[in-house]
């Protein structure tokens, strides 16, 4: 097997290399609250199945995880409802922007996958139907798997997104017109904006996603979060759909299941090895963190830890 990788040395080296280069891209300023974030923030954390937890930079600074939360709402819906969720949302890459309306017309209101906005709204709708209080139960689910009761929604970010969320409002109402949103679209949108506003650090993100890394992971109440076959399927969807219309490129260059958010976070996992989170707010043209993509490409190249 060779010698054990010194992950701290690897992340330090890549981090300093990237810091020495120009910080390119643009912050997600179409959400007013996100435009206030310092564009030079940059943090990395890795957590291994051996319980090593290593970080550098702003790895303990909270940021808005945005669409990374879609994997968590999908996981909760899958846990509660089971395979019938796939009757209302597909598992194919979209090939279009994350907020596109085009495919919903041709696919009769069935979103292409649960990690684009339309798909995440249908998942939110399912959770509202199957829980007493979806925002509360979702937050409890996240707190439980991270073993941290302090994780919370950001009211200011949720309100900020709602204030400019015209396309998301259109998406939700459009899906409702096909009958694939069962509840009041206002309820669904309120939950959706809340869900995307969750704030975490890189450290908290890596801890939260260990249930998709480690087959034997149990939450603090000693229960499995998902069945092994369910975790495998969620990892597969992250692999093919986690980066909007840059998912193929992420697979090609990085080779891990992962999910990005317009807050500048990227979470990636190597099944049975580690979870890794990178945060840098400046985004490339596809809406993914420029430094985050570069960091993870270098990381899997140096550690030879792509899953392929």
One Martini backbone bead per residue (centre of mass of N, CA, C, O) as a GRO file, in nm:
protein
  308
    1UNK     BB    1   0.051   0.066  -0.011
    2UNK     BB    2   0.237   0.234   0.139
    3UNK     BB    3   0.254   0.531   0.261
    4UNK     BB    4   0.119   0.759   0.450
    5UNK     BB    5  -0.063   1.032   0.417
    6UNK     BB    6   0.011   1.381   0.454
    7UNK     BB    7  -0.242   1.595   0.462
    8UNK     BB    8  -0.129   1.856   0.581
    9UNK     BB    9   0.095   1.902   0.374
   10UNK     BB   10  -0.086   1.905   0.125
   11UNK     BB   11  -0.283   2.139   0.199
   12UNK     BB   12  -0.067   2.352   0.251
   13UNK     BB   13   0.068   2.355  -0.029
   14UNK     BB   14  -0.183   2.421  -0.202
   15UNK     BB   15  -0.278   2.671  -0.054
   16UNK     BB   16  -0.018   2.847  -0.105
   17UNK     BB   17  -0.023   2.832  -0.410
   18UNK     BB   18  -0.305   2.966  -0.450
   19UNK     BB   19  -0.244   3.232  -0.288
   20UNK     BB   20  -0.019   3.322  -0.510
   21UNK     BB   21  -0.260   3.362  -0.682
   22UNK     BB   22  -0.507   3.474  -0.848
   23UNK     BB   23  -0.838   3.583  -0.754
   24UNK     BB   24  -1.080   3.450  -0.933
   25UNK     BB   25  -1.385   3.589  -1.007
   26UNK     BB   26  -1.728   3.593  -0.863
   27UNK     BB   27  -1.947   3.697  -0.660
   28UNK     BB   28  -2.281   3.637  -0.532
   29UNK     BB   29  -2.447   3.940  -0.592
   30UNK     BB   30  -2.758   3.852  -0.643
   31UNK     BB   31  -2.722   3.813  -0.334
   32UNK     BB   32  -2.698   4.057  -0.119
   33UNK     BB   33  -2.571   3.909   0.134
   34UNK     BB   34  -2.325   3.774  -0.030
   35UNK     BB   35  -2.180   4.051  -0.113
   36UNK     BB   36  -2.047   4.087   0.192
   37UNK     BB   37  -1.832   3.892   0.143
   38UNK     BB   38  -1.513   3.800   0.167
   39UNK     BB   39  -1.329   3.712  -0.120
   40UNK     BB   40  -1.054   3.605   0.054
   41UNK     BB   41  -1.168   3.368   0.156
   42UNK     BB   42  -0.999   3.056   0.283
   43UNK     BB   43  -1.086   2.708   0.322
   44UNK     BB   44  -0.979   2.387   0.481
   45UNK     BB   45  -1.113   2.044   0.522
   46UNK     BB   46  -1.027   1.722   0.671
   47UNK     BB   47  -1.189   1.394   0.711
   48UNK     BB   48  -1.133   1.082   0.843
   49UNK     BB   49  -1.191   0.751   0.930
   50UNK     BB   50  -0.953   0.791   1.157
   51UNK     BB   51  -1.020   1.093   1.280
   52UNK     BB   52  -0.897   1.297   1.118
   53UNK     BB   53  -0.850   1.669   1.159
   54UNK     BB   54  -0.787   1.909   0.899
   55UNK     BB   55  -0.659   2.253   0.863
   56UNK     BB   56  -0.695   2.572   0.673
   57UNK     BB   57  -0.751   2.879   0.738
   58UNK     BB   58  -1.112   2.934   0.710
   59UNK     BB   59  -1.228   2.649   0.857
   60UNK     BB   60  -1.392   2.815   1.117
   61UNK     BB   61  -1.583   2.968   0.919
   62UNK     BB   62  -1.882   3.083   0.851
   63UNK     BB   63  -2.115   2.982   0.588
   64UNK     BB   64  -2.308   2.958   0.307
   65UNK     BB   65  -2.405   2.649   0.169
   66UNK     BB   66  -2.657   2.620   0.016
   67UNK     BB   67  -2.667   2.356  -0.214
   68UNK     BB   68  -2.547   2.147  -0.018
   69UNK     BB   69  -2.826   2.100   0.130
   70UNK     BB   70  -2.960   1.912  -0.089
   71UNK     BB   71  -2.833   1.647   0.012
   72UNK     BB   72  -2.975   1.650   0.293
   73UNK     BB   73  -3.271   1.656   0.202
   74UNK     BB   74  -3.252   1.400   0.035
   75UNK     BB   75  -3.168   1.211   0.266
   76UNK     BB   76  -3.423   1.252   0.437
   77UNK     BB   77  -3.631   1.166   0.225
   78UNK     BB   78  -3.516   0.882   0.179
   79UNK     BB   79  -3.546   0.786   0.471
   80UNK     BB   80  -3.864   0.833   0.493
   81UNK     BB   81  -3.976   0.734   0.188
   82UNK     BB   82  -3.788   0.633  -0.033
   83UNK     BB   83  -3.811   0.521  -0.368
   84UNK     BB   84  -4.064   0.710  -0.442
   85UNK     BB   85  -3.907   0.975  -0.512
   86UNK     BB   86  -3.841   0.883  -0.822
   87UNK     BB   87  -4.131   0.966  -0.937
   88UNK     BB   88  -4.060   1.305  -0.900
   89UNK     BB   89  -3.745   1.251  -0.957
   90UNK     BB   90  -3.455   1.242  -1.109
   91UNK     BB   91  -3.098   1.113  -1.220
   92UNK     BB   92  -3.009   1.333  -1.425
   93UNK     BB   93  -2.834   1.529  -1.590
   94UNK     BB   94  -2.905   1.850  -1.720
   95UNK     BB   95  -2.707   2.069  -1.886
   96UNK     BB   96  -2.814   2.304  -1.718
   97UNK     BB   97  -2.901   2.533  -1.535
   98UNK     BB   98  -3.006   2.539  -1.200
   99UNK     BB   99  -3.261   2.756  -1.306
  100UNK     BB  100  -3.414   2.596  -1.519
  101UNK     BB  101  -3.721   2.566  -1.729
  102UNK     BB  102  -3.706   2.394  -1.987
  103UNK     BB  103  -3.733   2.084  -1.895
  104UNK     BB  104  -4.012   2.096  -1.755
  105UNK     BB  105  -4.175   2.100  -2.012
  106UNK     BB  106  -4.072   1.825  -2.143
  107UNK     BB  107  -4.103   1.667  -1.836
  108UNK     BB  108  -4.372   1.737  -1.684
  109UNK     BB  109  -4.243   1.847  -1.395
  110UNK     BB  110  -3.978   1.666  -1.392
  111UNK     BB  111  -3.698   1.678  -1.253
  112UNK     BB  112  -3.388   1.567  -1.339
  113UNK     BB  113  -3.286   1.645  -1.037
  114UNK     BB  114  -3.223   1.707  -0.680
  115UNK     BB  115  -2.978   1.948  -0.731
  116UNK     BB  116  -3.163   2.125  -0.849
  117UNK     BB  117  -3.392   2.351  -0.780
  118UNK     BB  118  -3.645   2.194  -0.867
  119UNK     BB  119  -3.576   1.930  -0.714
  120UNK     BB  120  -3.551   2.056  -0.429
  121UNK     BB  121  -3.849   2.146  -0.416
  122UNK     BB  122  -3.975   1.866  -0.428
  123UNK     BB  123  -3.839   1.768  -0.171
  124UNK     BB  124  -3.963   1.981   0.015
  125UNK     BB  125  -4.254   1.894  -0.039
  126UNK     BB  126  -4.225   1.609   0.079
  127UNK     BB  127  -4.143   1.699   0.367
  128UNK     BB  128  -4.402   1.852   0.429
  129UNK     BB  129  -4.589   1.595   0.396
  130UNK     BB  130  -4.394   1.399   0.611
  131UNK     BB  131  -4.414   1.635   0.826
  132UNK     BB  132  -4.483   1.860   1.075
  133UNK     BB  133  -4.182   2.025   1.055
  134UNK     BB  134  -3.956   2.071   0.824
  135UNK     BB  135  -3.745   2.282   0.924
  136UNK     BB  136  -3.701   2.145   1.201
  137UNK     BB  137  -3.631   1.850   1.107
  138UNK     BB  138  -3.396   1.924   0.929
  139UNK     BB  139  -3.218   2.062   1.140
  140UNK     BB  140  -3.204   1.816   1.329
  141UNK     BB  141  -3.066   1.629   1.130
  142UNK     BB  142  -2.807   1.796   1.094
  143UNK     BB  143  -2.726   1.817   1.393
  144UNK     BB  144  -2.704   1.510   1.439
  145UNK     BB  145  -2.481   1.432   1.221
  146UNK     BB  146  -2.282   1.664   1.351
  147UNK     BB  147  -2.303   1.707   1.660
  148UNK     BB  148  -2.464   2.012   1.641
  149UNK     BB  149  -2.681   2.251   1.790
  150UNK     BB  150  -2.572   2.535   1.643
  151UNK     BB  151  -2.694   2.491   1.391
  152UNK     BB  152  -2.819   2.732   1.137
  153UNK     BB  153  -3.009   2.959   1.019
  154UNK     BB  154  -3.032   3.249   0.798
  155UNK     BB  155  -3.242   3.503   0.791
  156UNK     BB  156  -3.098   3.712   0.606
  157UNK     BB  157  -3.048   3.518   0.367
  158UNK     BB  158  -3.334   3.418   0.316
  159UNK     BB  159  -3.452   3.703   0.265
  160UNK     BB  160  -3.261   3.779   0.034
  161UNK     BB  161  -3.349   3.552  -0.161
  162UNK     BB  162  -3.651   3.620  -0.163
  163UNK     BB  163  -3.620   3.919  -0.283
  164UNK     BB  164  -3.480   3.767  -0.568
  165UNK     BB  165  -3.672   3.487  -0.630
  166UNK     BB  166  -3.825   3.479  -0.913
  167UNK     BB  167  -3.736   3.213  -1.049
  168UNK     BB  168  -3.811   3.023  -0.816
  169UNK     BB  169  -4.107   3.099  -0.815
  170UNK     BB  170  -4.157   3.007  -1.103
  171UNK     BB  171  -4.074   2.714  -1.074
  172UNK     BB  172  -4.278   2.629  -0.855
  173UNK     BB  173  -4.535   2.707  -1.017
  174UNK     BB  174  -4.475   2.530  -1.263
  175UNK     BB  175  -4.480   2.259  -1.113
  176UNK     BB  176  -4.766   2.293  -1.001
  177UNK     BB  177  -4.906   2.285  -1.287
  178UNK     BB  178  -4.821   1.959  -1.299
  179UNK     BB  179  -4.854   1.836  -0.987
  180UNK     BB  180  -4.547   1.824  -0.829
  181UNK     BB  181  -4.685   2.018  -0.625
  182UNK     BB  182  -4.881   1.988  -0.326
  183UNK     BB  183  -4.824   2.246  -0.197
  184UNK     BB  184  -4.780   2.552  -0.112
  185UNK     BB  185  -4.548   2.741  -0.267
  186UNK     BB  186  -4.478   2.924  -0.026
  187UNK     BB  187  -4.392   2.700   0.168
  188UNK     BB  188  -4.172   2.578  -0.011
  189UNK     BB  189  -3.998   2.835  -0.045
  190UNK     BB  190  -3.940   2.895   0.249
  191UNK     BB  191  -3.788   2.630   0.297
  192UNK     BB  192  -3.579   2.656   0.072
  193UNK     BB  193  -3.444   2.921   0.173
  194UNK     BB  194  -3.365   2.810   0.445
  195UNK     BB  195  -3.195   2.568   0.365
  196UNK     BB  196  -2.977   2.751   0.203
  197UNK     BB  197  -2.895   2.927   0.481
  198UNK     BB  198  -2.709   2.753   0.600
  199UNK     BB  199  -2.447   2.752   0.847
  200UNK     BB  200  -2.094   2.671   0.800
  201UNK     BB  201  -1.812   2.504   0.831
  202UNK     BB  202  -1.579   2.304   0.710
  203UNK     BB  203  -1.575   2.123   0.958
  204UNK     BB  204  -1.884   2.070   0.971
  205UNK     BB  205  -1.915   1.949   0.690
  206UNK     BB  206  -1.733   1.700   0.720
  207UNK     BB  207  -1.896   1.579   0.953
  208UNK     BB  208  -2.180   1.563   0.816
  209UNK     BB  209  -2.062   1.368   0.560
  210UNK     BB  210  -1.976   1.086   0.690
  211UNK     BB  211  -2.232   0.913   0.612
  212UNK     BB  212  -2.106   0.890   0.300
  213UNK     BB  213  -1.827   0.745   0.374
  214UNK     BB  214  -1.926   0.556   0.619
  215UNK     BB  215  -2.083   0.255   0.655
  216UNK     BB  216  -2.065   0.266   0.998
  217UNK     BB  217  -2.218   0.512   1.049
  218UNK     BB  218  -2.328   0.691   1.344
  219UNK     BB  219  -2.525   0.856   1.518
  220UNK     BB  220  -2.551   0.963   1.843
  221UNK     BB  221  -2.813   0.750   1.853
  222UNK     BB  222  -2.714   0.480   1.707
  223UNK     BB  223  -2.789   0.538   1.399
  224UNK     BB  224  -2.859   0.502   1.093
  225UNK     BB  225  -2.900   0.713   0.832
  226UNK     BB  226  -2.837   0.505   0.597
  227UNK     BB  227  -2.841   0.290   0.372
  228UNK     BB  228  -2.603   0.171   0.172
  229UNK     BB  229  -2.766   0.198  -0.099
  230UNK     BB  230  -2.845   0.495  -0.053
  231UNK     BB  231  -2.563   0.621  -0.031
  232UNK     BB  232  -2.470   0.530  -0.310
  233UNK     BB  233  -2.683   0.697  -0.469
  234UNK     BB  234  -2.606   0.977  -0.367
  235UNK     BB  235  -2.317   0.968  -0.469
  236UNK     BB  236  -2.395   0.937  -0.769
  237UNK     BB  237  -2.543   1.210  -0.793
  238UNK     BB  238  -2.299   1.382  -0.717
  239UNK     BB  239  -2.118   1.289  -0.951
  240UNK     BB  240  -2.335   1.382  -1.192
  241UNK     BB  241  -2.493   1.662  -1.030
  242UNK     BB  242  -2.314   1.861  -0.822
  243UNK     BB  243  -2.222   2.095  -1.076
  244UNK     BB  244  -2.414   2.110  -1.276
  245UNK     BB  245  -2.268   2.200  -1.590
  246UNK     BB  246  -1.977   2.084  -1.431
  247UNK     BB  247  -1.979   1.774  -1.359
  248UNK     BB  248  -1.794   1.646  -1.570
  249UNK     BB  249  -1.540   1.811  -1.499
  250UNK     BB  250  -1.516   1.716  -1.207
  251UNK     BB  251  -1.480   1.419  -1.273
  252UNK     BB  252  -1.234   1.457  -1.459
  253UNK     BB  253  -1.044   1.628  -1.248
  254UNK     BB  254  -1.127   1.491  -0.956
  255UNK     BB  255  -1.308   1.219  -0.889
  256UNK     BB  256  -1.566   1.306  -0.704
  257UNK     BB  257  -1.805   1.330  -0.496
  258UNK     BB  258  -2.021   1.631  -0.499
  259UNK     BB  259  -2.085   1.979  -0.371
  260UNK     BB  260  -2.210   2.292  -0.447
  261UNK     BB  261  -2.207   2.656  -0.377
  262UNK     BB  262  -2.265   3.008  -0.403
  263UNK     BB  263  -2.090   3.057  -0.131
  264UNK     BB  264  -1.808   2.873  -0.209
  265UNK     BB  265  -1.871   2.582  -0.158
  266UNK     BB  266  -1.709   2.250  -0.118
  267UNK     BB  267  -1.809   1.905  -0.121
  268UNK     BB  268  -1.616   1.605  -0.073
  269UNK     BB  269  -1.589   1.245  -0.140
  270UNK     BB  270  -1.434   0.938  -0.013
  271UNK     BB  271  -1.511   0.639   0.004
  272UNK     BB  272  -1.365   0.515   0.299
  273UNK     BB  273  -1.186   0.795   0.374
  274UNK     BB  274  -1.320   1.103   0.305
  275UNK     BB  275  -1.380   1.444   0.384
  276UNK     BB  276  -1.406   1.762   0.190
  277UNK     BB  277  -1.360   2.120   0.244
  278UNK     BB  278  -1.421   2.419   0.048
  279UNK     BB  279  -1.363   2.786   0.079
  280UNK     BB  280  -1.448   3.027  -0.190
  281UNK     BB  281  -1.644   3.291  -0.311
  282UNK     BB  282  -1.530   3.282  -0.589
  283UNK     BB  283  -1.672   3.241  -0.909
  284UNK     BB  284  -1.741   3.088  -1.180
  285UNK     BB  285  -1.942   3.068  -1.464
  286UNK     BB  286  -2.093   2.803  -1.320
  287UNK     BB  287  -2.097   2.858  -0.986
  288UNK     BB  288  -1.806   2.777  -0.891
  289UNK     BB  289  -1.537   2.755  -0.709
  290UNK     BB  290  -1.234   2.835  -0.817
  291UNK     BB  291  -1.044   2.742  -0.585
  292UNK     BB  292  -1.189   2.478  -0.520
  293UNK     BB  293  -1.139   2.333  -0.787
  294UNK     BB  294  -0.831   2.358  -0.786
  295UNK     BB  295  -0.773   2.218  -0.520
  296UNK     BB  296  -0.908   1.935  -0.582
  297UNK     BB  297  -0.740   1.865  -0.825
  298UNK     BB  298  -0.468   1.863  -0.676
  299UNK     BB  299  -0.536   1.667  -0.447
  300UNK     BB  300  -0.606   1.406  -0.623
  301UNK     BB  301  -0.335   1.403  -0.769
  302UNK     BB  302  -0.133   1.384  -0.529
  303UNK     BB  303  -0.303   1.141  -0.370
  304UNK     BB  304  -0.444   0.944  -0.563
  305UNK     BB  305  -0.794   0.987  -0.487
  306UNK     BB  306  -0.954   0.897  -0.698
  307UNK     BB  307  -1.218   0.671  -0.788
  308UNK     BB  308  -1.068   0.590  -1.082
   0.00000   0.00000   0.00000
